[in-house]
Amino acid sequence: MLAQYRTVKGFGQAEIVIKKSRFIGFARPVESEEEAIQFIEGIKKEHWSATHNCSAYMIGERDEIQKASDDGEPSGTAGKPILEVIKNQGLKNVAVVVTRYFGGIMLGAGGLIRAYTDGAVAGLAAAQQVYRVLHREMLVEIDYTWLGKVENEPRGRGMRMGRRLLPIK
């Protein structure tokens, strides 16, 4: 199991406009492929009138599950660029959808790639990237006179500590 990895903190949404087309980037942390599919389907249902809802997700300790969808855009111009953004930012367990409302101006293959890349970057930025760190909760029973000394050692090593004082039995 990985000691730490980068993902997003929560749901994020951001919009950009390129040549009158609206691109709305959505991002969210996911723990399974089913959760990613549910997220994508939810965005598609919410934005059913959009021209395209292109998506990508990457899940697993070693990025075992990677999927991308162009949703009707020319092959390789939407889903793959979104997936590449996830890879380039070093993220794991994340799903991204970029919704497009066509503005009447054709962008061409290069323009689409740039637009979907920018939409994914905006959505991921709105979701706030964080590190997930493997940790273990420990319960230590000590005499109260030792509390300060016992708390000082982990804090000196940069570990977070919580304190629960339990009644004496």
ZIURDA-V640150 format. One record per residue. N is the residue number from 1. PHI is phi in whole degrees, -180 to 180 (* if undefined). PSI is psi in radians with two decimals (999 if undefined). D_LAST is the distance of its C-alpha to the last C-alpha in Angstrom with 2 decimals. Layout:
n:N phi:PHI psi:PSI d_last:D_LAST
n:N phi:PHI psi:PSI d_last:D_LAST
This chain:
n:1 phi:* psi:2.42 d_last:38.06
n:2 phi:-66 psi:2.44 d_last:39.11
n:3 phi:-72 psi:-0.57 d_last:36.85
n:4 phi:-160 psi:2.70 d_last:38.25
n:5 phi:-155 psi:2.84 d_last:41.06
n:6 phi:-98 psi:2.43 d_last:42.75
n:7 phi:-150 psi:-2.87 d_last:42.85
n:8 phi:-108 psi:2.65 d_last:43.04
n:9 phi:-70 psi:-0.74 d_last:40.25
n:10 phi:-166 psi:-2.80 d_last:41.43
n:11 phi:-68 psi:2.41 d_last:44.57
n:12 phi:-137 psi:2.56 d_last:47.53
n:13 phi:-145 psi:2.34 d_last:51.04
n:14 phi:-149 psi:2.58 d_last:54.04
n:15 phi:-121 psi:2.45 d_last:57.75
n:16 phi:-131 psi:2.68 d_last:60.83
n:17 phi:-120 psi:2.22 d_last:64.51
n:18 phi:-131 psi:2.02 d_last:67.13
n:19 phi:48 psi:0.91 d_last:70.76
n:20 phi:72 psi:-0.10 d_last:69.85
n:21 phi:-90 psi:2.37 d_last:67.41
n:22 phi:-93 psi:2.25 d_last:63.79
n:23 phi:-119 psi:2.09 d_last:61.18
n:24 phi:-113 psi:2.06 d_last:57.59
n:25 phi:-95 psi:2.28 d_last:54.95
n:26 phi:-122 psi:2.43 d_last:51.65
n:27 phi:-142 psi:2.65 d_last:48.78
n:28 phi:-161 psi:2.53 d_last:45.35
n:29 phi:-74 psi:2.51 d_last:42.74
n:30 phi:-138 psi:2.62 d_last:42.78
n:31 phi:-108 psi:-0.24 d_last:40.86
n:32 phi:-147 psi:2.88 d_last:43.49
n:33 phi:-66 psi:-0.64 d_last:47.21
n:34 phi:-61 psi:-0.73 d_last:46.68
n:35 phi:-65 psi:-0.69 d_last:44.78
n:36 phi:-64 psi:-0.78 d_last:47.64
n:37 phi:-64 psi:-0.72 d_last:50.26
n:38 phi:-60 psi:-0.76 d_last:48.52
n:39 phi:-61 psi:-0.84 d_last:48.46
n:40 phi:-63 psi:-0.80 d_last:52.15
n:41 phi:-63 psi:-0.64 d_last:53.19
n:42 phi:-63 psi:-0.72 d_last:51.40
n:43 phi:-67 psi:-0.75 d_last:53.37
n:44 phi:-61 psi:-0.70 d_last:56.57
n:45 phi:-68 psi:-0.73 d_last:56.02
n:46 phi:-67 psi:-0.67 d_last:55.35
n:47 phi:-112 psi:0.89 d_last:58.37
n:48 phi:-65 psi:-0.44 d_last:60.68
n:49 phi:-88 psi:-0.01 d_last:63.71
n:50 phi:-70 psi:2.69 d_last:63.25
n:51 phi:-67 psi:-0.75 d_last:65.88
n:52 phi:-147 psi:2.55 d_last:63.37
n:53 phi:-126 psi:1.53 d_last:59.62
n:54 phi:-90 psi:2.56 d_last:59.38
n:55 phi:-147 psi:2.88 d_last:56.11
n:56 phi:-160 psi:2.65 d_last:54.38
n:57 phi:-150 psi:2.71 d_last:50.97
n:58 phi:-139 psi:2.17 d_last:49.40
n:59 phi:-136 psi:2.50 d_last:46.31
n:60 phi:116 psi:2.70 d_last:44.61
n:61 phi:-59 psi:-0.68 d_last:43.36
n:62 phi:-113 psi:0.51 d_last:46.95
n:63 phi:56 psi:0.72 d_last:48.61
n:64 phi:-62 psi:-0.64 d_last:49.45
n:65 phi:-108 psi:2.01 d_last:50.26
n:66 phi:-134 psi:2.13 d_last:52.87
n:67 phi:-137 psi:2.60 d_last:55.00
n:68 phi:-145 psi:2.54 d_last:57.45
n:69 phi:-133 psi:2.28 d_last:59.73
n:70 phi:-86 psi:-0.23 d_last:62.88
n:71 phi:44 psi:0.85 d_last:63.08
n:72 phi:95 psi:-0.25 d_last:66.87
n:73 phi:-72 psi:2.79 d_last:67.40
n:74 phi:-54 psi:2.47 d_last:69.68
n:75 phi:-51 psi:2.25 d_last:68.01
n:76 phi:82 psi:0.08 d_last:65.85
n:77 phi:-100 psi:-0.10 d_last:66.06
n:78 phi:-134 psi:-1.14 d_last:62.72
n:79 phi:-62 psi:-0.80 d_last:60.00
n:80 phi:-63 psi:-0.79 d_last:60.60
n:81 phi:-61 psi:-0.63 d_last:60.56
n:82 phi:-65 psi:-0.79 d_last:57.25
n:83 phi:-62 psi:-0.68 d_last:55.76
n:84 phi:-64 psi:-0.61 d_last:57.20
n:85 phi:-63 psi:-0.79 d_last:55.43
n:86 phi:-59 psi:-0.81 d_last:52.07
n:87 phi:-64 psi:-0.83 d_last:52.95
n:88 phi:-64 psi:-0.52 d_last:54.34
n:89 phi:-86 psi:-0.02 d_last:51.23
n:90 phi:68 psi:0.61 d_last:49.09
n:91 phi:-96 psi:2.66 d_last:47.00
n:92 phi:-132 psi:2.73 d_last:45.22
n:93 phi:52 psi:0.97 d_last:44.00
n:94 phi:-141 psi:2.54 d_last:46.15
n:95 phi:-123 psi:2.47 d_last:48.82
n:96 phi:-133 psi:2.36 d_last:51.67
n:97 phi:-125 psi:2.34 d_last:54.33
n:98 phi:-118 psi:2.03 d_last:57.35
n:99 phi:-95 psi:2.34 d_last:59.24
n:100 phi:-119 psi:2.24 d_last:62.91
n:101 phi:-107 psi:1.92 d_last:65.07
n:102 phi:-63 psi:2.32 d_last:68.62
n:103 phi:-103 psi:0.05 d_last:70.57
n:104 phi:101 psi:-0.15 d_last:74.04
n:105 phi:-114 psi:2.16 d_last:74.54
n:106 phi:-69 psi:2.39 d_last:74.36
n:107 phi:-99 psi:-0.34 d_last:72.27
n:108 phi:79 psi:2.92 d_last:73.49
n:109 phi:-61 psi:-0.83 d_last:71.37
n:110 phi:-63 psi:-0.70 d_last:70.48
n:111 phi:-65 psi:-0.68 d_last:69.66
n:112 phi:-65 psi:-0.76 d_last:67.39
n:113 phi:-59 psi:-0.82 d_last:65.52
n:114 phi:-64 psi:-0.74 d_last:64.99
n:115 phi:-65 psi:-0.80 d_last:64.02
n:116 phi:-69 psi:-0.59 d_last:61.42
n:117 phi:-63 psi:-0.84 d_last:60.05
n:118 phi:-63 psi:-0.66 d_last:59.77
n:119 phi:-64 psi:-0.73 d_last:58.17
n:120 phi:-66 psi:-0.74 d_last:55.50
n:121 phi:-61 psi:-0.76 d_last:54.83
n:122 phi:-64 psi:-0.77 d_last:54.52
n:123 phi:-64 psi:-0.74 d_last:52.11
n:124 phi:-68 psi:-0.65 d_last:49.88
n:125 phi:-64 psi:-0.68 d_last:49.91
n:126 phi:-68 psi:-0.48 d_last:48.86
n:127 phi:-82 psi:-0.13 d_last:45.90
n:128 phi:59 psi:1.94 d_last:44.62
n:129 phi:-77 psi:2.47 d_last:44.08
n:130 phi:-140 psi:2.86 d_last:40.66
n:131 phi:-98 psi:2.36 d_last:39.16
n:132 phi:-102 psi:2.23 d_last:36.57
n:133 phi:-119 psi:2.27 d_last:34.48
n:134 phi:-64 psi:2.31 d_last:32.62
n:135 phi:-146 psi:2.95 d_last:28.99
n:136 phi:-136 psi:2.30 d_last:25.72
n:137 phi:-84 psi:2.35 d_last:22.29
n:138 phi:-126 psi:2.46 d_last:19.69
n:139 phi:-113 psi:2.09 d_last:15.95
n:140 phi:-120 psi:2.25 d_last:15.00
n:141 phi:-104 psi:2.07 d_last:11.73
n:142 phi:-137 psi:2.90 d_last:12.84
n:143 phi:-73 psi:2.49 d_last:12.53
n:144 phi:-56 psi:-0.56 d_last:13.77
n:145 phi:-65 psi:-0.36 d_last:16.96
n:146 phi:-93 psi:-0.08 d_last:18.04
n:147 phi:-54 psi:-0.89 d_last:17.77
n:148 phi:-60 psi:-0.78 d_last:21.48
n:149 phi:-66 psi:-0.73 d_last:22.82
n:150 phi:-69 psi:-0.64 d_last:21.04
n:151 phi:-72 psi:-0.57 d_last:22.21
n:152 phi:-65 psi:-0.69 d_last:25.69
n:153 phi:-62 psi:-0.94 d_last:26.68
n:154 phi:-63 psi:-0.66 d_last:26.62
n:155 phi:-63 psi:-0.64 d_last:28.15
n:156 phi:-64 psi:-0.40 d_last:30.88
n:157 phi:-97 psi:0.14 d_last:31.75
n:158 phi:82 psi:0.28 d_last:32.12
n:159 phi:-89 psi:2.57 d_last:29.05
n:160 phi:-86 psi:2.50 d_last:27.32
n:161 phi:-131 psi:2.50 d_last:23.65
n:162 phi:-114 psi:2.84 d_last:21.26
n:163 phi:-134 psi:2.22 d_last:17.97
n:164 phi:-124 psi:2.00 d_last:14.92
n:165 phi:-91 psi:2.15 d_last:12.17
n:166 phi:-106 psi:2.61 d_last:8.85
n:167 phi:-67 psi:2.62 d_last:6.28
n:168 phi:-74 psi:2.35 d_last:3.76
n:169 phi:-87 psi:999 d_last:0.00
